[in-house]
Every structure is written in structure tokens, then in C-alpha cells.
Amino acid sequence: MKHTEAKQQHPSLYLEVCCQNEEPGLPLHSSIALFLLSYCECKSFKVFLVFTKSVSSLSLKSQLPETLDVSDIQVEDLPQLVKGCRLPAVLDETGSLCRAGLAVVLRHIINKTLEADPSRNDVLALLGFKKTCLKACAEVSKWTRLCEIGIPSAVEEHLKNPSNQLQQLPLPILTLEHRLAEPVKVHNDDKIRRQKLQEQRRNEKRESKAGQGDPDCEPEPGQLPQVCDGLELRAALAKLCVDSVPTSTTREDSEIRKVKTTDLPPLEHVFAEGLYFTLTDVVLLPCIYHYLCSLQTYAVNTLHQLPHLLRWYSRVQEVPGVLRAAKACGMTLTIPQVPPSSIPVLSAEDNPASQLEQEESPEMTSQLPFVGGPRPTLTKLKENGIEAVFTPHPCPAWTLPWESFPTAINPTEGKMSNIRAVRKRQQLNNLVAMVTELARPGSTIVDFCSGTGHVGIVLAHTLPDCQVLLIENKEESLVRAQSRSAELGLQNIGFIQANLDYFTGPFHIGVALHACGVATDMVTEHCIQAGAAFVISPCCYGFIQNAIKFTFPKSKRFQETLSYKEHMILCRFADQTAVQLPPDRRLIGKQCMGLVDLDRSLAAEAHGYSVRVMTMEPESCSPKNNMLVGRPPQRRSGLDVDAGQLEEVVHN
């Protein structure tokens, strides 16, 4: 079926199909999206199964809910925006906004379901407390990364060779088992924990009477014997029905009210994120279903090592609508039968906690204490011949013709004060000047962490011969940018709501204004991998820390001179450049900013880049006024453009 980029009546959802031995199959990410569509009974999408080979999809019919409108499409026929993203992905009705990545797509399915039927409180509850479930991007959130990437990848790897008896339990599965064994911390849990204590004491009295032969102490009909399977589970299921925690018929007695919070019994996990069924459980269920089916067939004794996971799997099946949705996707959920053999004693290597401790280094799990100021670190660098160096600005007085621009381009459209708007225009002057220096007709420019589109929209208007893509994880900001673009009638602009890792398309120049913390390093890395030039203004140096993909210092020269702790001291003091601080303090902050960015530039130069660290003009445009301009090896020479040439490009 040929798919066009014309405006569609419904948004299009693209799901990957993999082929093994000429037989099509659904990767777990695709199965998860289909399961959520079935659970939500959502009919707002036209679903496309994306094939890399010309094979029949008939064998997939049992895994596709009958209520969905499903078609096949070859990967080469995908719309251009979707081609540049990892699947799953959703293209909106206009064809100009693509949402990519599992968590982003799933949250969008929930929102579209609620648009169609606002009364679906069970669907709204999937977004969790303050609608934040899986909202943090996988690059910085270990929990999102575990659920969105770690567990699906581990299960798919296991399923490639399920009969291998030498396989250990995958680390992501052990991590989840360990997480489910931890006490739950939820909003306003004090009240629920006091109810639990009251039930425990009531049960103790009942058991005491039962031991004395009292016939009045029999459990009430329908009451669960285990407290942890009573109150927590009732609270969880009540949330799905009336969106409230079940309350006691009577107030706790005075003895219960006097108990200190620290002495209250902990709450146990019912679902993956605590007491309530959320989007995380939707993501995990298809993964754990396939994993447990495999274990039951090939390694049933292994189930003894996953008691909390099995209990979670059982509880999920009690959620209204889960069994129906699973059946529609070809999953027949049952309770796994654990063999009645003795539970094996785990060795140190097999112990989940032991493996988790080996996996996470101390630098990744805890913040180091910082004592003293930056001067010893600055002195140490200077003694080793390392000092901050700033390249002179090539066109400090250059400015965009703001007076002749349409109103929608002005930063005041982003609902900021006039003073902030003036500073924002000054910042844009700097970035646009450097991008214009690097751009050529036909260039693709990506505005990373684009927010409401201040940079990208100006670039699309100023450089009509270039294609501009705005990439942002926050849906509200990107929808606002799309609205501003539509008002201007821009035709050379596209929008992608995704984490950086889900954008895989080619581009020539990457730009980011005030990319926060390690976001600067993520953008730089993405540009280096694509062989693209970059123009980046860093921000929030104090948020820099070792992450999943990065360790600091980054460059060999800094690594030979500074420890991680010393580098973090530079980062903390680099944030002390606010105008209200004393001048000498701001000067030290600027030095620290320059040194952190020097480390970044040296790391890029190790890949053959030529990098300039300069100060935006005027310096007062922002306390975070550094700018990194990097050119890949093949673009080093012949690209210097003076202010006069920039003026000609912009005004023509």
C-alpha cells in the first residue's frame, strides 16, 4: 500500500515489523503499543505495519486487535519525517509533527483516548501522579530507560535462544525484581500506612481469638488473609474505579494516631510504580508475558528466583480490561505454576542485589560532597598549562532585521517580558550568525531542545533554502512552536517530539540554545555521530554529572589532570555568573564556564573537529553567554564569512 504525506483524517501510527527466517514478527515495542490501543479501546489512529521485506502480514492477524484500522507499508515509502526516527512513531494529521519513541507514543495514545472520551478515568490514571509516568527521558532517567529500553531489549535477546540453560537471569529483569521488593513511597501514604497498621492489629486479635477457639473470629466473607494483599490491592483497584484511596469506615483509634510515622508498617508494591496501575505496567506486561512463557517451557525452576515479579504478574491480571486487551493481542494470560521443589539458594553471582551493586559505580549512584572553593582546581589546571581561552567574536555588532520580521517570529510571542525578549533577540543574533556562516542551500539544520521554537523558527524564516527540524521532548512547547510556524506559513520546517536517541536522520548543522546540563553533551555527541557542524550555547553547568552515556572529564588532557570530583567543582562554580553576584565571583564563574567548555571542545577535537569557544555579544545577553562552534573535518576550510556577507544572506 502506498502511503502519501497528504493531510490525513486521523494521525498515523507506524509500528515496526521484524522478519526472521522470512516470517514476520512484532518486536516488543510494537506489541506494547497494540496492547495499549486495545486496553484504551482507542480508534483514533490509522495503524501502519512497517516492513523491510515484501512478506505477507496474514500470520500477524492474531496479534492485531480487530477494532483497529491496520495497513502495511514498506520502509522506503515512509514519510520523510518518520524515516528520520526510530519506531514506534506517530505522524499528526498535518504531516508536519512526528512523535517518536515508545514512551512518547504511548503517552500520546492516552491523550488521544482522553480527547475522544474525557470520562475514561482508568485511562487518565495510567499517567500516574501529576501525569509524570515515563515522562522523564531515557537518557537521564534510569527508570524510564529500564522500562522503555532495558527490559524489552533483554527479553528479546533472551527469546533469540530461550533454551540456553547457561543463561543467567537478565540484569534488567533482576533490577525489576529488586524494585518490586522495595517498600512503596506514595503521596499521602501516612494515612494508608495507619490503616494498614490498624488492620494488622485487628488481624492479630482475630488470630489470637481463633487460637482460643472463638467462633466469632472467622475471617469475613471475601476478606483476604494477607494484609499486604488486602489494603494495598484494594487501594489499587479502588483507584481504577473511583480515583480515590479506600477509606476506613471509622477513624483510626487513638493508639494508631499516636504511632510515629517511622514506626508505621511499609507499603508493599502492588504494581510496578507502587500502589496504582500505570503506563509502566502496560509497558512491562507484554515483555514479562513472553519472558515467563519462555521460562515455563525451558527453565521452569528459574521462576523461584522471581517471587515478586510473579506476584506482580498475578495482580496485573486482576485489573479490569487487562485480560480482554491481552486476548485481543493474542496473549492468553495465566498464573505461572512454580514447581513444588525446594527454593534454590542463590549464589553471590546470582543474587539480584549483588549484581545490581556490580553494575552501578559509586559515581553513578551518589553525589559527591563538595568542600571548599574552585581556586585549588583552577591553580592545578594552570600549573598544567590549561587555561580558559575564548575566540574573539567574528561579527559582534551583527543583528537580525527584527523590525521587518513578522510578529510571530518575535520572542515576545513566547509570552515573556520585554526585557527578557530583548535579551532573547540578542542571543538569537549570535546563534543565527554562526549558523548562517555554516549553512549552504539545501542544508538540514536541527534545532535540538527547541522549546517553543525561538531558534528554529527564525532560522526557517531567515534561510528558506534550508530545511529546519525542531526536536523537543515536551509536547506543549512543540505544539506552541508548530502553531507559530503555521501562522507564518513556513514550508521548510518540521517538528519531532522525541528524545535525542530516537532521532536518527541525517543533518548538516545542529544548534541548541541553553541546552541544560548534559543536554549540551548529548547534542554534541549526536552531531559528531552524524558528522554535522554544531552551534551550542550551554547552560546549567551545575547539573552536569556522570550519566548513562557520559563520564567527566571528557577530554584526555583533562582526564590526566582532574578527578571527577575536581571537575564537578568547576561545574558547580560555573553556575555562579548571575548579575546579582559580586564581580570577582562572576569572573571566577566565567573562568569555570570556559574551562568546562574547553574540556568539551578538546573532546570534540579528538574526533577531528575544529571548535571555537566564544562569548556571545553583548555579554549581558545572558549569564550563560558561552557559545561552542564546531566544524567537522571536511568543512574546516573556506567557510569563514564576514558580517557583510551575513547581512547579504539574511536580507536577500
Disulfide bonds with the S-S distance in Angstrom:
none
